[in-house]
């Protein structure tokens, strides 16, 4: 399935995890170009404090 953001959703998956401090994180797994694009989109939407807007 292709979305307007320009990547295949089936080419990436989100994996719930924790960082070394025990805070919840979501790690992206998939093709490097797709993961980079999705990470850029998520960073653009974040509140700048480590959480989603």
N, C-alpha and C positions, 0 to 999 in steps of 0.2 A: 504494500500500500504506500503510495507516494503522497506526501503532504505538500502544501504550498511552500514550506520552509526549504524544500529541495533535497530531501533525503528519504531513503526507504526506511520505514519504521522497523521492518524485519531485519535490518542490518545492524541494529543496536539493541542492547538490553540493559536494564538498570538492575544493579545488584546491591541490596541493602547491606550495610556493614557498619562498623564503628571505627573511629580513629583511635590514636594512642591515649587520648584523654577520656575515651568512653562515649564521646558524642556521636550521635547517629550521622551517617553519611550515606550517600548513594554513589556508588562507583559505576561508571559507564563501561560497558564491554561491547566491542564490535570492531568494524572496519575503522582504521585510524581517521580517515577523512570524515566519515560520518560522525564519529564520536567528537572530533574537533568542532564540527559544525554545530552539533547539539550543545556542546559545552559553551560555545560562544552565545548561542541563543539563551541558555539558562543564566549565564553571567549577566547578560544584558537585562534580564528580568529580575535579578536578585536585588535585595535591598542594600547590599554592600556590607552587611553585618553577619555574613555566613548563613543567612536564611533566605527563604523564598519570599518574594513580595506578595 
